[in-house]
């Protein structure tokens, strides 16, 4: 499916023809699954005496961040459009008219609803993710490190270091890794809110995302529980870490540039060690950063090849960044990507649209 020419010529946002109630009805079974997962998790947290509200507030805060990012992108787009049309209409008048259309539209209403749905789902997911080390411990790190070495002939970070091991490149990868969270909200909520997108694509993305986070992010993550290269020293303090030099490089880079990944690592370990009472969990296999990026790519190619190409480039950089920043073993990313794409294919059958793999491959 591609964006229609009429839509491309229109404003950035358009009034959805489908009422919100209709889309809620069409997705009622998936929304029911999300609500049931949320309520069961909340009841478990209550029974264990763990406050659940902080988990919810964590993701509501991310809703606002994604909304700010969305409005910033929209305003930039409207300004560009206004400049292009400046020969026919004053720039300020064009921008004001577009903003009025946005305010009169139901885009923001639909976006807010979808973002709220994702927030309650991810809050429940995060609570359950925090329980993984308690249930399974970190048993697979050494196995995955050896697997990486066996597959690639060396530890992947060492192979990448001569190519991307420069502080400025590390900073760029760190920034790209950081915008992944708002991108999840933008995709999830934007697909639902926009009338330009085939609702089947949105439904397929929603199903794939929920299934990936439950099956891969909780199920597989529990069975194959691991912490990731950055915590190798902490888990195995008496073993020689093959990632010691990588961590040394990242720490040196963090002394020059502010790396959000370095701060996040310390933050998550403090939570795990019981030194900080905040929401946050550690789990490396499979990489949900890479799994979700695979779904970005699949959905993007279903909408427009140009967007697909852009998201494919982003996904490649996230895969490299997940290794270079010490978050994941290479096999974490490979398993996450393959698992997510298999779920995407199955979800195509679920929504009644059997789609070959070639649909989301470039150049098809």
C-alpha positions in Angstrom: 0.0 0.0 0.0 1.2 3.5 -0.8 0.1 7.0 0.3 -2.5 8.4 -2.0 -1.6 11.4 -4.2 -4.6 13.3 -2.7 -3.2 12.7 0.8 0.2 13.8 -0.3 -1.1 17.1 -1.6 -3.2 17.7 1.5 -2.3 18.9 4.9 0.0 16.9 7.1 -3.0 15.8 9.2 -6.4 15.1 7.9 -9.8 14.5 9.6 -10.2 10.8 10.0 -13.3 9.4 8.1 -13.6 6.5 10.6 -15.0 7.4 14.0 -12.9 6.4 17.0 -15.7 4.1 18.2 -15.6 2.1 15.0 -11.8 1.5 15.3 -12.2 0.5 18.9 -14.9 -2.0 17.9 -12.7 -3.4 15.1 -9.8 -3.9 17.6 -11.9 -4.9 20.5 -10.3 -8.4 21.0 -6.8 -7.0 21.0 -7.8 -4.2 23.3 -9.4 -6.8 25.5 -6.1 -8.7 25.6 -4.2 -5.6 26.6 -6.7 -4.6 29.2 -6.7 -8.1 30.7 -2.9 -8.2 30.8 -2.8 -4.8 32.5 -5.5 -5.7 35.1 -3.9 -9.1 35.9 -0.5 -7.5 36.3 -1.9 -4.8 38.5 -3.6 -7.4 40.7 -0.3 -9.4 41.0 1.5 -6.2 42.0 -1.1 -5.4 44.6 -0.9 -8.9 46.0 2.9 -8.5 46.2 2.7 -5.1 47.8 4.5 -3.4 44.9 3.2 0.1 43.9 2.1 -0.1 40.3 1.3 3.5 39.6 5.0 4.5 39.1 5.1 2.0 36.2 2.1 3.7 34.6 3.5 7.2 35.2 6.8 6.2 33.5 5.0 5.5 30.2 2.5 8.4 30.5 5.6 10.7 30.7 6.9 9.1 27.5 3.5 9.8 25.8 4.0 13.5 26.4 7.6 13.3 25.0 6.4 11.5 21.9 3.6 14.0 21.5 6.1 16.9 21.7 8.3 15.2 19.1 5.2 14.6 16.9 4.1 18.3 17.2 7.6 19.5 16.5 7.8 17.4 13.3 4.3 18.5 12.3 5.2 22.2 12.8 8.4 21.8 10.8 6.4 20.2 8.0 3.7 22.9 8.0 6.4 25.6 7.9 8.1 23.9 4.9 4.7 23.6 3.1 3.9 27.2 3.9 7.2 28.3 2.4 6.6 26.3 -0.7 3.2 27.8 -1.1 4.3 31.3 -0.2 3.9 32.6 -3.8 0.2 31.9 -3.6 -0.5 32.7 0.1 1.2 34.4 3.0 3.3 32.0 5.1 1.8 33.0 8.4 -1.7 32.6 7.0 -1.0 29.1 5.7 0.5 28.0 9.0 -2.4 29.4 11.0 -4.9 27.7 8.7 -3.1 24.4 8.9 -3.0 24.6 12.7 -6.7 25.3 12.8 -7.4 22.2 10.7 -5.3 20.2 13.1 -7.1 21.5 16.2 -10.5 20.8 14.5 -9.5 17.4 13.5 -9.7 14.3 15.6 -6.1 13.3 15.0 -4.9 14.3 18.4 -7.9 12.6 20.1 -7.1 9.3 18.3 -3.4 9.7 18.9 -3.9 10.2 22.6 -6.2 7.2 22.8 -3.7 4.9 21.1 -0.8 6.3 23.2 -2.8 5.6 26.4 -3.4 2.0 25.2 0.3 1.5 24.6 1.1 3.1 28.0 -1.0 0.7 30.0 0.4 -2.3 28.0 4.0 -1.2 28.4 3.6 -0.4 32.1 2.4 -4.0 32.7 5.2 -5.3 30.5 7.8 -3.4 32.5 6.5 -4.8 35.8 6.7 -8.3 34.5 10.2 -7.7 32.9 11.5 -6.7 36.3 10.5 -10.1 37.6 12.6 -12.0 35.0 15.9 -12.0 37.0 14.0 -13.1 40.1 12.5 -16.0 38.2 15.3 -17.1 36.0 18.5 -15.2 36.9 21.1 -14.4 34.3 22.2 -17.8 33.1 22.9 -17.4 29.4 25.4 -14.6 29.1 28.5 -16.8 28.8 26.7 -19.0 26.2 25.7 -16.1 24.1 29.2 -14.5 24.3 30.7 -17.9 23.1 28.0 -18.1 20.4 28.9 -14.7 19.0 32.6 -15.7 18.9 31.8 -19.0 17.2 29.6 -17.4 14.5 31.7 -14.3 13.7 35.2 -15.6 14.5 35.6 -13.0 17.1 33.5 -10.9 19.4 31.4 -8.7 17.1 32.2 -5.5 19.0 35.9 -6.0 18.2 35.1 -6.4 14.5 33.1 -3.2 14.5 35.5 -1.1 16.6 38.0 -0.2 13.8 35.1 1.0 11.7 32.7 2.8 14.2 34.9 3.1 17.3 35.1 6.9 17.2 33.6 9.1 19.9 31.5 11.1 17.4 30.1 8.0 15.8 29.4 6.5 19.2 27.5 9.7 20.1 25.4 9.5 17.0 24.5 5.9 17.6 23.7 6.8 21.2 21.3 9.5 20.1 19.6 7.2 17.5 19.2 4.6 20.3 17.6 7.2 22.5 14.9 8.2 20.0 13.8 4.6 19.7 11.3 5.0 22.6 9.4 8.0 21.1 9.5 6.3 17.7 7.6 3.3 19.2 4.8 5.7 20.3 4.9 7.6 17.0 4.4 4.4 15.0 1.9 2.8 17.3 -0.2 6.0 17.7 0.4 7.6 14.4 -0.7 4.6 12.4 -3.9 4.5 14.4 -4.6 8.2 14.2 -3.9 8.9 10.5 -6.7 8.2 8.0 -4.0 7.9 5.2 -2.9 4.5 6.5 -4.8 1.3 5.7 -6.4 0.2 9.0 -5.2 -3.3 8.2 -1.6 -2.2 8.3 -2.3 -0.5 11.7 -4.0 -3.6 13.1 -1.2 -5.8 11.8 1.4 -3.6 13.5 -0.5 -3.5 16.7 -0.9 -7.3 16.8 2.7 -7.8 15.9 3.9 -5.4 18.5 1.8 -6.9 21.4 2.7 -10.4 20.4 6.5 -9.6 20.1 6.6 -8.0 23.5 4.7 -10.8 25.1 6.2 -13.8 23.3 9.8 -12.5 22.8 10.1 -9.8 25.4 8.7 -11.9 28.3 8.4 -15.5 27.2 11.7 -16.0 25.4 13.5 -13.5 27.6 12.6 -15.6 30.7 13.7 -18.9 29.1 16.9 -17.3 27.8 17.5 -14.8 30.5 20.7 -12.7 30.1 21.9 -9.3 31.1 24.0 -8.3 28.1 27.7 -7.5 27.5 27.7 -4.2 29.5 26.9 -6.2 32.7 29.3 -9.1 32.1 31.8 -7.9 34.7 29.0 -7.5 37.3 27.6 -10.9 36.7 30.9 -12.8 36.5 33.3 -10.7 38.7 35.9 -13.5 38.8 36.0 -14.2 35.1 37.9 -12.3 32.4 35.4 -10.2 30.5 35.7 -10.1 26.7 34.0 -6.7 26.9 36.3 -4.9 29.3 38.0 -2.9 26.6 34.7 -2.0 25.1 33.4 -0.7 28.5 36.7 1.2 28.9 36.2 2.9 25.6 32.6 3.8 26.3 33.5 5.2 29.7 36.2 7.3 28.1 33.8 8.5 25.5 31.2 9.3 28.2 33.8 11.6 29.8 33.8 13.7 26.6 30.2 13.4 25.5 27.0 12.8 27.4 25.9 9.2 26.5 22.4 8.5 27.6 23.1 4.7 27.3 25.9 5.0 29.9 23.5 6.8 32.3 20.8 4.2 31.6 23.1 1.3 32.3 24.0 2.7 35.7 20.3 3.5 36.4 19.1 0.0 35.6 21.9 -1.7 37.5 21.1 0.4 40.6 17.5 -0.8 40.3 18.5 -4.4 39.9 20.9 -4.2 42.8 18.2 -2.8 45.1 19.9 0.6 45.5 17.1 2.4 43.7 13.3 1.9 44.0 12.2 2.9 40.5 10.7 1.0 37.5 13.3 -0.6 35.2 14.4 -4.0 34.1 17.4 -5.8 32.6 17.0 -8.3 29.8 19.2 -8.8 26.7 17.9 -11.8 24.8 16.2 -11.2 22.5 16.8 -7.6 21.7 13.5 -5.8 21.7 15.1 -2.7 20.3 16.0 -4.8 17.2 12.7 -6.7 17.2 10.7 -3.5 17.3 12.8 -1.9 14.6 12.1 -4.9 12.4 8.4 -4.1 12.8 9.1 -0.5 12.0 10.6 -1.6 8.7 7.9 -4.1 7.9 5.1 -1.5 8.5 7.0 1.3 6.7 7.4 -0.8 3.5 3.7 -1.6 3.7 3.0 2.2 3.6 5.6 3.7 1.3 9.0 2.4 0.1 10.7 5.7 0.8 9.7 5.5 4.4 10.7 1.8 4.4 14.2 2.7 3.1 14.6 5.3 5.9 13.5 2.8 8.6 15.7 0.1 7.2 18.7 2.4 7.5 17.6 3.2 11.0 17.2 -0.5 11.9 20.7 -1.3 10.6 22.2 1.5 12.8 20.3 0.3 15.8 21.6 -3.2 15.3 25.2 -1.9 15.1 24.5 0.4 18.1 23.1 -2.4 20.2 26.4 -4.2 19.9 28.7 -1.1 19.9 27.1 0.4 23.0 27.4 -2.9 24.9 23.6 -3.5 25.3 23.4 -6.7 23.3 25.2 -9.7 22.0 24.9 -9.9 18.2 22.7 -13.1 18.5 20.3 -11.0 20.6 19.6 -8.8 17.7 19.4 -11.6 15.1 16.9 -13.6 17.2 14.9 -10.5 17.9 14.7 -9.5 14.2 13.9 -13.0 13.0 11.3 -13.5 15.7 9.6 -10.2 15.0 9.4 -10.8 11.3 7.9 -14.3 11.8 5.3 -12.7 14.0 4.7 -10.1 11.4 4.0 -12.8 8.8 1.7 -14.7 11.1 -0.1 -11.5 12.0 -0.8 -10.9 8.3 -2.7 -14.2 8.3 -4.5 -13.2 11.5 -5.8 -10.0 9.9 -6.8 -11.9 6.8 -4.0 -10.5 4.6 -1.5 -13.2 3.8 1.6 -11.3 2.7 4.8 -12.6 1.3 8.1 -11.6 2.8 8.9 -9.6 -0.3 6.3 -7.0 0.7 8.7 -5.5 3.2 11.9 -6.1 1.4 13.5 -3.1 -0.4 13.6 -3.0 -4.2 10.5 -5.3 -4.7 
